Amino acid sequence: MRPKRYPYSGQKKKQPRDEIAELRYELNVLKTNLSTLAHQLFKN
């Protein structure tokens, strides 16, 4: 069998699960930032 071709074979490969976890964490941070911003905006 031929090895699968990875689009980013040159870079250090991350497990997709790790990447998803990082993205989820970033999303949560952004969500909290957005909600605090919204609160500050609509308080005034």
mmCIF entry with sequence, helices, sheets and N, C-alpha, C, O atoms, coordinates in Angstrom:
data_MODEL
# 
_entry.id   MODEL 
# 
_entity.id                         1 
_entity.type                       polymer 
_entity.pdbx_number_of_molecules   1 
# 
_entity_poly.entity_id                      1 
_entity_poly.type                           'polypeptide(L)' 
_entity_poly.nstd_linkage                   no 
_entity_poly.nstd_monomer                   no 
_entity_poly.pdbx_seq_one_letter_code       MRPKRYPYSGQKKKQPRDEIAELRYELNVLKTNLSTLAHQLFKN 
_entity_poly.pdbx_seq_one_letter_code_can   MRPKRYPYSGQKKKQPRDEIAELRYELNVLKTNLSTLAHQLFKN 
_entity_poly.pdbx_strand_id                 A 
# 
loop_
_entity_poly_seq.entity_id 
_entity_poly_seq.num 
_entity_poly_seq.mon_id 
_entity_poly_seq.hetero 
1 1  MET n 
1 2  ARG n 
1 3  PRO n 
1 4  LYS n 
1 5  ARG n 
1 6  TYR n 
1 7  PRO n 
1 8  TYR n 
1 9  SER n 
1 10 GLY n 
1 11 GLN n 
1 12 LYS n 
1 13 LYS n 
1 14 LYS n 
1 15 GLN n 
1 16 PRO n 
1 17 ARG n 
1 18 ASP n 
1 19 GLU n 
1 20 ILE n 
1 21 ALA n 
1 22 GLU n 
1 23 LEU n 
1 24 ARG n 
1 25 TYR n 
1 26 GLU n 
1 27 LEU n 
1 28 ASN n 
1 29 VAL n 
1 30 LEU n 
1 31 LYS n 
1 32 THR n 
1 33 ASN n 
1 34 LEU n 
1 35 SER n 
1 36 THR n 
1 37 LEU n 
1 38 ALA n 
1 39 HIS n 
1 40 GLN n 
1 41 LEU n 
1 42 PHE n 
1 43 LYS n 
1 44 ASN n 
# 
_struct_asym.id          A 
_struct_asym.entity_id   1 
# 
_struct_conf.conf_type_id            HELX_P 
_struct_conf.id                      HELX_P1 
_struct_conf.pdbx_PDB_helix_id       AA1 
_struct_conf.beg_label_comp_id       PRO 
_struct_conf.beg_label_asym_id       A 
_struct_conf.beg_label_seq_id        16 
_struct_conf.pdbx_beg_PDB_ins_code   ? 
_struct_conf.end_label_comp_id       LYS 
_struct_conf.end_label_asym_id       A 
_struct_conf.end_label_seq_id        43 
_struct_conf.pdbx_end_PDB_ins_code   ? 
_struct_conf.beg_auth_comp_id        PRO 
_struct_conf.beg_auth_asym_id        A 
_struct_conf.beg_auth_seq_id         16 
_struct_conf.end_auth_comp_id        LYS 
_struct_conf.end_auth_asym_id        A 
_struct_conf.end_auth_seq_id         43 
_struct_conf.pdbx_PDB_helix_class    1 
_struct_conf.details                 ? 
_struct_conf.pdbx_PDB_helix_length   28 
# 
_struct_conf_type.id          HELX_P 
_struct_conf_type.criteria    ? 
_struct_conf_type.reference   ? 
# 
loop_
_atom_site.group_PDB 
_atom_site.id 
_atom_site.type_symbol 
_atom_site.label_atom_id 
_atom_site.label_alt_id 
_atom_site.label_comp_id 
_atom_site.label_asym_id 
_atom_site.label_entity_id 
_atom_site.label_seq_id 
_atom_site.pdbx_PDB_ins_code 
_atom_site.Cartn_x 
_atom_site.Cartn_y 
_atom_site.Cartn_z 
_atom_site.occupancy 
_atom_site.B_iso_or_equiv 
_atom_site.pdbx_formal_charge 
_atom_site.auth_seq_id 
_atom_site.auth_comp_id 
_atom_site.auth_asym_id 
_atom_site.auth_atom_id 
_atom_site.pdbx_PDB_model_num 
ATOM 1   N N  . MET A 1 1  ? 0.841   -1.206 0.000  1.00 0.00 ? 1  MET A N  1 
ATOM 2   C CA . MET A 1 1  ? 0.000   0.000  0.000  1.00 0.00 ? 1  MET A CA 1 
ATOM 3   C C  . MET A 1 1  ? 0.871   1.250  0.000  1.00 0.00 ? 1  MET A C  1 
ATOM 4   O O  . MET A 1 1  ? 1.890   1.314  0.688  1.00 0.00 ? 1  MET A O  1 
ATOM 5   N N  . ARG A 1 2  ? 0.457   2.234  -0.776 1.00 0.00 ? 2  ARG A N  1 
ATOM 6   C CA . ARG A 1 2  ? 1.176   3.504  -0.766 1.00 0.00 ? 2  ARG A CA 1 
ATOM 7   C C  . ARG A 1 2  ? 0.834   4.271  0.502  1.00 0.00 ? 2  ARG A C  1 
ATOM 8   O O  . ARG A 1 2  ? -0.303  4.201  0.969  1.00 0.00 ? 2  ARG A O  1 
ATOM 9   N N  . PRO A 1 3  ? 1.785   4.996  1.068  1.00 0.00 ? 3  PRO A N  1 
ATOM 10  C CA . PRO A 1 3  ? 1.444   5.828  2.237  1.00 0.00 ? 3  PRO A CA 1 
ATOM 11  C C  . PRO A 1 3  ? 0.509   6.952  1.830  1.00 0.00 ? 3  PRO A C  1 
ATOM 12  O O  . PRO A 1 3  ? 0.579   7.471  0.716  1.00 0.00 ? 3  PRO A O  1 
ATOM 13  N N  . LYS A 1 4  ? -0.363  7.314  2.749  1.00 0.00 ? 4  LYS A N  1 
ATOM 14  C CA . LYS A 1 4  ? -1.276  8.434  2.488  1.00 0.00 ? 4  LYS A CA 1 
ATOM 15  C C  . LYS A 1 4  ? -0.481  9.713  2.360  1.00 0.00 ? 4  LYS A C  1 
ATOM 16  O O  . LYS A 1 4  ? 0.559   9.876  2.998  1.00 0.00 ? 4  LYS A O  1 
ATOM 17  N N  . ARG A 1 5  ? -0.965  10.608 1.546  1.00 0.00 ? 5  ARG A N  1 
ATOM 18  C CA . ARG A 1 5  ? -0.307  11.907 1.402  1.00 0.00 ? 5  ARG A CA 1 
ATOM 19  C C  . ARG A 1 5  ? -0.920  12.871 2.399  1.00 0.00 ? 5  ARG A C  1 
ATOM 20  O O  . ARG A 1 5  ? -2.139  13.039 2.457  1.00 0.00 ? 5  ARG A O  1 
ATOM 21  N N  . TYR A 1 6  ? -0.067  13.496 3.175  1.00 0.00 ? 6  TYR A N  1 
ATOM 22  C CA . TYR A 1 6  ? -0.547  14.501 4.112  1.00 0.00 ? 6  TYR A CA 1 
ATOM 23  C C  . TYR A 1 6  ? -0.285  15.874 3.519  1.00 0.00 ? 6  TYR A C  1 
ATOM 24  O O  . TYR A 1 6  ? 0.803   16.121 3.000  1.00 0.00 ? 6  TYR A O  1 
ATOM 25  N N  . PRO A 1 7  ? -1.257  16.768 3.586  1.00 0.00 ? 7  PRO A N  1 
ATOM 26  C CA . PRO A 1 7  ? -1.046  18.096 3.014  1.00 0.00 ? 7  PRO A CA 1 
ATOM 27  C C  . PRO A 1 7  ? 0.076   18.862 3.707  1.00 0.00 ? 7  PRO A C  1 
ATOM 28  O O  . PRO A 1 7  ? 0.757   19.664 3.068  1.00 0.00 ? 7  PRO A O  1 
ATOM 29  N N  . TYR A 1 8  ? 0.276   18.631 4.991  1.00 0.00 ? 8  TYR A N  1 
ATOM 30  C CA . TYR A 1 8  ? 1.314   19.362 5.720  1.00 0.00 ? 8  TYR A CA 1 
ATOM 31  C C  . TYR A 1 8  ? 2.378   18.400 6.203  1.00 0.00 ? 8  TYR A C  1 
ATOM 32  O O  . TYR A 1 8  ? 2.701   18.372 7.391  1.00 0.00 ? 8  TYR A O  1 
ATOM 33  N N  . SER A 1 9  ? 2.928   17.609 5.290  1.00 0.00 ? 9  SER A N  1 
ATOM 34  C CA . SER A 1 9  ? 3.884   16.590 5.709  1.00 0.00 ? 9  SER A CA 1 
ATOM 35  C C  . SER A 1 9  ? 5.181   17.215 6.213  1.00 0.00 ? 9  SER A C  1 
ATOM 36  O O  . SER A 1 9  ? 5.900   16.594 6.996  1.00 0.00 ? 9  SER A O  1 
ATOM 37  N N  . GLY A 1 10 ? 5.490   18.443 5.774  1.00 0.00 ? 10 GLY A N  1 
ATOM 38  C CA . GLY A 1 10 ? 6.726   19.074 6.195  1.00 0.00 ? 10 GLY A CA 1 
ATOM 39  C C  . GLY A 1 10 ? 6.691   19.522 7.637  1.00 0.00 ? 10 GLY A C  1 
ATOM 40  O O  . GLY A 1 10 ? 7.710   19.507 8.328  1.00 0.00 ? 10 GLY A O  1 
ATOM 41  N N  . GLN A 1 11 ? 5.516   19.921 8.092  1.00 0.00 ? 11 GLN A N  1 
ATOM 42  C CA . GLN A 1 11 ? 5.406   20.427 9.455  1.00 0.00 ? 11 GLN A CA 1 
ATOM 43  C C  . GLN A 1 11 ? 5.348   19.275 10.444 1.00 0.00 ? 11 GLN A C  1 
ATOM 44  O O  . GLN A 1 11 ? 5.125   18.121 10.076 1.00 0.00 ? 11 GLN A O  1 
ATOM 45  N N  . LYS A 1 12 ? 5.553   19.616 11.696 1.00 0.00 ? 12 LYS A N  1 
ATOM 46  C CA . LYS A 1 12 ? 5.393   18.630 12.751 1.00 0.00 ? 12 LYS A CA 1 
ATOM 47  C C  . LYS A 1 12 ? 3.916   18.245 12.810 1.00 0.00 ? 12 LYS A C  1 
ATOM 48  O O  . LYS A 1 12 ? 3.044   19.107 12.919 1.00 0.00 ? 12 LYS A O  1 
ATOM 49  N N  . LYS A 1 13 ? 3.651   16.960 12.739 1.00 0.00 ? 13 LYS A N  1 
ATOM 50  C CA . LYS A 1 13 ? 2.256   16.513 12.688 1.00 0.00 ? 13 LYS A CA 1 
ATOM 51  C C  . LYS A 1 13 ? 1.665   16.531 14.086 1.00 0.00 ? 13 LYS A C  1 
ATOM 52  O O  . LYS A 1 13 ? 2.269   16.041 15.041 1.00 0.00 ? 13 LYS A O  1 
ATOM 53  N N  . LYS A 1 14 ? 0.474   17.103 14.190 1.00 0.00 ? 14 LYS A N  1 
ATOM 54  C CA . LYS A 1 14 ? -0.269  17.076 15.447 1.00 0.00 ? 14 LYS A CA 1 
ATOM 55  C C  . LYS A 1 14 ? -1.384  16.060 15.318 1.00 0.00 ? 14 LYS A C  1 
ATOM 56  O O  . LYS A 1 14 ? -1.894  15.819 14.224 1.00 0.00 ? 14 LYS A O  1 
ATOM 57  N N  . GLN A 1 15 ? -1.755  15.475 16.423 1.00 0.00 ? 15 GLN A N  1 
ATOM 58  C CA . GLN A 1 15 ? -2.939  14.629 16.391 1.00 0.00 ? 15 GLN A CA 1 
ATOM 59  C C  . GLN A 1 15 ? -4.143  15.525 16.178 1.00 0.00 ? 15 GLN A C  1 
ATOM 60  O O  . GLN A 1 15 ? -4.245  16.583 16.798 1.00 0.00 ? 15 GLN A O  1 
ATOM 61  N N  . PRO A 1 16 ? -5.061  15.114 15.305 1.00 0.00 ? 16 PRO A N  1 
ATOM 62  C CA . PRO A 1 16 ? -6.239  15.962 15.069 1.00 0.00 ? 16 PRO A CA 1 
ATOM 63  C C  . PRO A 1 16 ? -7.027  16.219 16.346 1.00 0.00 ? 16 PRO A C  1 
ATOM 64  O O  . PRO A 1 16 ? -7.625  17.283 16.509 1.00 0.00 ? 16 PRO A O  1 
ATOM 65  N N  . ARG A 1 17 ? -7.026  15.238 17.255 1.00 0.00 ? 17 ARG A N  1 
ATOM 66  C CA . ARG A 1 17 ? -7.770  15.408 18.504 1.00 0.00 ? 17 ARG A CA 1 
ATOM 67  C C  . ARG A 1 17 ? -7.209  16.576 19.310 1.00 0.00 ? 17 ARG A C  1 
ATOM 68  O O  . ARG A 1 17 ? -7.958  17.369 19.879 1.00 0.00 ? 17 ARG A O  1 
ATOM 69  N N  . ASP A 1 18 ? -5.876  16.669 19.349 1.00 0.00 ? 18 ASP A N  1 
ATOM 70  C CA . ASP A 1 18 ? -5.235  17.774 20.068 1.00 0.00 ? 18 ASP A CA 1 
ATOM 71  C C  . ASP A 1 18 ? -5.609  19.106 19.438 1.00 0.00 ? 18 ASP A C  1 
ATOM 72  O O  . ASP A 1 18 ? -5.911  20.073 20.136 1.00 0.00 ? 18 ASP A O  1 
ATOM 73  N N  . GLU A 1 19 ? -5.585  19.146 18.098 1.00 0.00 ? 19 GLU A N  1 
ATOM 74  C CA . GLU A 1 19 ? -5.925  20.392 17.420 1.00 0.00 ? 19 GLU A CA 1 
ATOM 75  C C  . GLU A 1 19 ? -7.356  20.792 17.735 1.00 0.00 ? 19 GLU A C  1 
ATOM 76  O O  . GLU A 1 19 ? -7.647  21.962 17.983 1.00 0.00 ? 19 GLU A O  1 
ATOM 77  N N  . ILE A 1 20 ? -8.252  19.796 17.723 1.00 0.00 ? 20 ILE A N  1 
ATOM 78  C CA . ILE A 1 20 ? -9.657  20.093 18.006 1.00 0.00 ? 20 ILE A CA 1 
ATOM 79  C C  . ILE A 1 20 ? -9.795  20.618 19.431 1.00 0.00 ? 20 ILE A C  1 
ATOM 80  O O  . ILE A 1 20 ? -10.542 21.564 19.680 1.00 0.00 ? 20 ILE A O  1 
ATOM 81  N N  . ALA A 1 21 ? -9.074  20.005 20.363 1.00 0.00 ? 21 ALA A N  1 
ATOM 82  C CA . ALA A 1 21 ? -9.141  20.461 21.751 1.00 0.00 ? 21 ALA A CA 1 
ATOM 83  C C  . ALA A 1 21 ? -8.667  21.906 21.860 1.00 0.00 ? 21 ALA A C  1 
ATOM 84  O O  . ALA A 1 21 ? -9.287  22.720 22.545 1.00 0.00 ? 21 ALA A O  1 
ATOM 85  N N  . GLU A 1 22 ? -7.558  22.222 21.180 1.00 0.00 ? 22 GLU A N  1 
ATOM 86  C CA . GLU A 1 22 ? -7.048  23.599 21.216 1.00 0.00 ? 22 GLU A CA 1 
ATOM 87  C C  . GLU A 1 22 ? -8.071  24.566 20.643 1.00 0.00 ? 22 GLU A C  1 
ATOM 88  O O  . GLU A 1 22 ? -8.319  25.630 21.212 1.00 0.00 ? 22 GLU A O  1 
ATOM 89  N N  . LEU A 1 23 ? -8.668  24.192 19.509 1.00 0.00 ? 23 LEU A N  1 
ATOM 90  C CA . LEU A 1 23 ? -9.639  25.077 18.873 1.00 0.00 ? 23 LEU A CA 1 
ATOM 91  C C  . LEU A 1 23 ? -10.848 25.277 19.771 1.00 0.00 ? 23 LEU A C  1 
ATOM 92  O O  . LEU A 1 23 ? -11.372 26.387 19.872 1.00 0.00 ? 23 LEU A O  1 
ATOM 93  N N  . ARG A 1 24 ? -11.297 24.204 20.429 1.00 0.00 ? 24 ARG A N  1 
ATOM 94  C CA . ARG A 1 24 ? -12.444 24.329 21.328 1.00 0.00 ? 24 ARG A CA 1 
ATOM 95  C C  . ARG A 1 24 ? -12.126 25.294 22.452 1.00 0.00 ? 24 ARG A C  1 
ATOM 96  O O  . ARG A 1 24 ? -12.951 26.131 22.818 1.00 0.00 ? 24 ARG A O  1 
ATOM 97  N N  . TYR A 1 25 ? -10.904 25.170 23.008 1.00 0.00 ? 25 TYR A N  1 
ATOM 98  C CA . TYR A 1 25 ? -10.498 26.054 24.091 1.00 0.00 ? 25 TYR A CA 1 
ATOM 99  C C  . TYR A 1 25 ? -10.502 27.503 23.615 1.00 0.00 ? 25 TYR A C  1 
ATOM 100 O O  . TYR A 1 25 ? -11.015 28.387 24.302 1.00 0.00 ? 25 TYR A O  1 
ATOM 101 N N  . GLU A 1 26 ? -9.927  27.743 22.436 1.00 0.00 ? 26 GLU A N  1 
ATOM 102 C CA . GLU A 1 26 ? -9.892  29.104 21.901 1.00 0.00 ? 26 GLU A CA 1 
ATOM 103 C C  . GLU A 1 26 ? -11.303 29.637 21.691 1.00 0.00 ? 26 GLU A C  1 
ATOM 104 O O  . GLU A 1 26 ? -11.580 30.804 21.966 1.00 0.00 ? 26 GLU A O  1 
ATOM 105 N N  . LEU A 1 27 ? -12.189 28.779 21.205 1.00 0.00 ? 27 LEU A N  1 
ATOM 106 C CA . LEU A 1 27 ? -13.572 29.192 20.989 1.00 0.00 ? 27 LEU A CA 1 
ATOM 107 C C  . LEU A 1 27 ? -14.221 29.601 22.303 1.00 0.00 ? 27 LEU A C  1 
ATOM 108 O O  . LEU A 1 27 ? -14.921 30.611 22.368 1.00 0.00 ? 27 LEU A O  1 
ATOM 109 N N  . ASN A 1 28 ? -13.987 28.810 23.356 1.00 0.00 ? 28 ASN A N  1 
ATOM 110 C CA . ASN A 1 28 ? -14.569 29.147 24.652 1.00 0.00 ? 28 ASN A CA 1 
ATOM 111 C C  . ASN A 1 28 ? -14.056 30.487 25.147 1.00 0.00 ? 28 ASN A C  1 
ATOM 112 O O  . ASN A 1 28 ? -14.823 31.295 25.672 1.00 0.00 ? 28 ASN A O  1 
ATOM 113 N N  . VAL A 1 29 ? -12.757 30.725 24.981 1.00 0.00 ? 29 VAL A N  1 
ATOM 114 C CA . VAL A 1 29 ? -12.182 32.005 25.392 1.00 0.00 ? 29 VAL A CA 1 
ATOM 115 C C  . VAL A 1 29 ? -12.853 33.140 24.628 1.00 0.00 ? 29 VAL A C  1 
ATOM 116 O O  . VAL A 1 29 ? -13.244 34.148 25.218 1.00 0.00 ? 29 VAL A O  1 
ATOM 117 N N  . LEU A 1 30 ? -12.984 32.972 23.314 1.00 0.00 ? 30 LEU A N  1 
ATOM 118 C CA . LEU A 1 30 ? -13.610 34.012 22.505 1.00 0.00 ? 30 LEU A CA 1 
ATOM 119 C C  . LEU A 1 30 ? -15.053 34.241 22.930 1.00 0.00 ? 30 LEU A C  1 
ATOM 120 O O  . LEU A 1 30 ? -15.514 35.381 22.993 1.00 0.00 ? 30 LEU A O  1 
ATOM 121 N N  . LYS A 1 31 ? -15.765 33.156 23.223 1.00 0.00 ? 31 LYS A N  1 
ATOM 122 C CA . LYS A 1 31 ? -17.161 33.289 23.652 1.00 0.00 ? 31 LYS A CA 1 
ATOM 123 C C  . LYS A 1 31 ? -17.254 34.118 24.920 1.00 0.00 ? 31 LYS A C  1 
ATOM 124 O O  . LYS A 1 31 ? -18.084 35.022 25.018 1.00 0.00 ? 31 LYS A O  1 
ATOM 125 N N  . THR A 1 32 ? -16.395 33.809 25.899 1.00 0.00 ? 32 THR A N  1 
ATOM 126 C CA . THR A 1 32 ? -16.459 34.556 27.155 1.00 0.00 ? 32 THR A CA 1 
ATOM 127 C C  . THR A 1 32 ? -16.104 36.014 26.917 1.00 0.00 ? 32 THR A C  1 
ATOM 128 O O  . THR A 1 32 ? -16.740 36.908 27.475 1.00 0.00 ? 32 THR A O  1 
ATOM 129 N N  . ASN A 1 33 ? -15.085 36.262 26.084 1.00 0.00 ? 33 ASN A N  1 
ATOM 130 C CA . ASN A 1 33 ? -14.724 37.641 25.771 1.00 0.00 ? 33 ASN A CA 1 
ATOM 131 C C  . ASN A 1 33 ? -15.903 38.368 25.146 1.00 0.00 ? 33 ASN A C  1 
ATOM 132 O O  . ASN A 1 33 ? -16.209 39.502 25.513 1.00 0.00 ? 33 ASN A O  1 
ATOM 133 N N  . LEU A 1 34 ? -16.560 37.712 24.203 1.00 0.00 ? 34 LEU A N  1 
ATOM 134 C CA . LEU A 1 34 ? -17.695 38.334 23.527 1.00 0.00 ? 34 LEU A CA 1 
ATOM 135 C C  . LEU A 1 34 ? -18.818 38.627 24.509 1.00 0.00 ? 34 LEU A C  1 
ATOM 136 O O  . LEU A 1 34 ? -19.407 39.707 24.477 1.00 0.00 ? 34 LEU A O  1 
ATOM 137 N N  . SER A 1 35 ? -19.115 37.675 25.377 1.00 0.00 ? 35 SER A N  1 
ATOM 138 C CA . SER A 1 35 ? -20.233 37.894 26.289 1.00 0.00 ? 35 SER A CA 1 
ATOM 139 C C  . SER A 1 35 ? -19.929 39.035 27.257 1.00 0.00 ? 35 SER A C  1 
ATOM 140 O O  . SER A 1 35 ? -20.809 39.842 27.558 1.00 0.00 ? 35 SER A O  1 
ATOM 141 N N  . THR A 1 36 ? -18.678 39.109 27.751 1.00 0.00 ? 36 THR A N  1 
ATOM 142 C CA . THR A 1 36 ? -18.350 40.212 28.656 1.00 0.00 ? 36 THR A CA 1 
ATOM 143 C C  . THR A 1 36 ? -18.437 41.540 27.917 1.00 0.00 ? 36 THR A C  1 
ATOM 144 O O  . THR A 1 36 ? -18.921 42.531 28.465 1.00 0.00 ? 36 THR A O  1 
ATOM 145 N N  . LEU A 1 37 ? -17.968 41.560 26.668 1.00 0.00 ? 37 LEU A N  1 
ATOM 146 C CA . LEU A 1 37 ? -18.066 42.779 25.864 1.00 0.00 ? 37 LEU A CA 1 
ATOM 147 C C  . LEU A 1 37 ? -19.520 43.188 25.687 1.00 0.00 ? 37 LEU A C  1 
ATOM 148 O O  . LEU A 1 37 ? -19.867 44.359 25.844 1.00 0.00 ? 37 LEU A O  1 
ATOM 149 N N  . ALA A 1 38 ? -20.357 42.230 25.364 1.00 0.00 ? 38 ALA A N  1 
ATOM 150 C CA . ALA A 1 38 ? -21.772 42.527 25.155 1.00 0.00 ? 38 ALA A CA 1 
ATOM 151 C C  . ALA A 1 38 ? -22.382 43.093 26.431 1.00 0.00 ? 38 ALA A C  1 
ATOM 152 O O  . ALA A 1 38 ? -23.138 44.064 26.386 1.00 0.00 ? 38 ALA A O  1 
ATOM 153 N N  . HIS A 1 39 ? -22.051 42.484 27.570 1.00 0.00 ? 39 HIS A N  1 
ATOM 154 C CA . HIS A 1 39 ? -22.574 42.995 28.839 1.00 0.00 ? 39 HIS A CA 1 
ATOM 155 C C  . HIS A 1 39 ? -22.149 44.445 29.050 1.00 0.00 ? 39 HIS A C  1 
ATOM 156 O O  . HIS A 1 39 ? -22.963 45.293 29.416 1.00 0.00 ? 39 HIS A O  1 
ATOM 157 N N  . GLN A 1 40 ? -20.875 44.719 28.818 1.00 0.00 ? 40 GLN A N  1 
ATOM 158 C CA . GLN A 1 40 ? -20.376 46.083 29.015 1.00 0.00 ? 40 GLN A CA 1 
ATOM 159 C C  . GLN A 1 40 ? -21.070 47.053 28.072 1.00 0.00 ? 40 GLN A C  1 
ATOM 160 O O  . GLN A 1 40 ? -21.394 48.176 28.455 1.00 0.00 ? 40 GLN A O  1 
ATOM 161 N N  . LEU A 1 41 ? -21.296 46.618 26.840 1.00 0.00 ? 41 LEU A N  1 
ATOM 162 C CA . LEU A 1 41 ? -21.922 47.509 25.862 1.00 0.00 ? 41 LEU A CA 1 
ATOM 163 C C  . LEU A 1 41 ? -23.360 47.823 26.249 1.00 0.00 ? 41 LEU A C  1 
ATOM 164 O O  . LEU A 1 41 ? -23.781 48.979 26.215 1.00 0.00 ? 41 LEU A O  1 
ATOM 165 N N  . PHE A 1 42 ? -24.111 46.791 26.617 1.00 0.00 ? 42 PHE A N  1 
ATOM 166 C CA . PHE A 1 42 ? -25.542 47.000 26.836 1.00 0.00 ? 42 PHE A CA 1 
ATOM 167 C C  . PHE A 1 42 ? -25.853 47.493 28.239 1.00 0.00 ? 42 PHE A C  1 
ATOM 168 O O  . PHE A 1 42 ? -26.987 47.873 28.529 1.00 0.00 ? 42 PHE A O  1 
ATOM 169 N N  . LYS A 1 43 ? -24.845 47.489 29.114 1.00 0.00 ? 43 LYS A N  1 
ATOM 170 C CA . LYS A 1 43 ? -25.060 48.057 30.448 1.00 0.00 ? 43 LYS A CA 1 
ATOM 171 C C  . LYS A 1 43 ? -25.284 49.560 30.342 1.00 0.00 ? 43 LYS A C  1 
ATOM 172 O O  . LYS A 1 43 ? -26.136 50.117 31.035 1.00 0.00 ? 43 LYS A O  1 
ATOM 173 N N  . ASN A 1 44 ? -24.517 50.213 29.472 1.00 0.00 ? 44 ASN A N  1 
ATOM 174 C CA . ASN A 1 44 ? -24.558 51.683 29.411 1.00 0.00 ? 44 ASN A CA 1 
ATOM 175 C C  . ASN A 1 44 ? -25.833 52.194 28.763 1.00 0.00 ? 44 ASN A C  1 
ATOM 176 O O  . ASN A 1 44 ? -26.019 53.405 28.637 1.00 0.00 ? 44 ASN A O  1 
# 
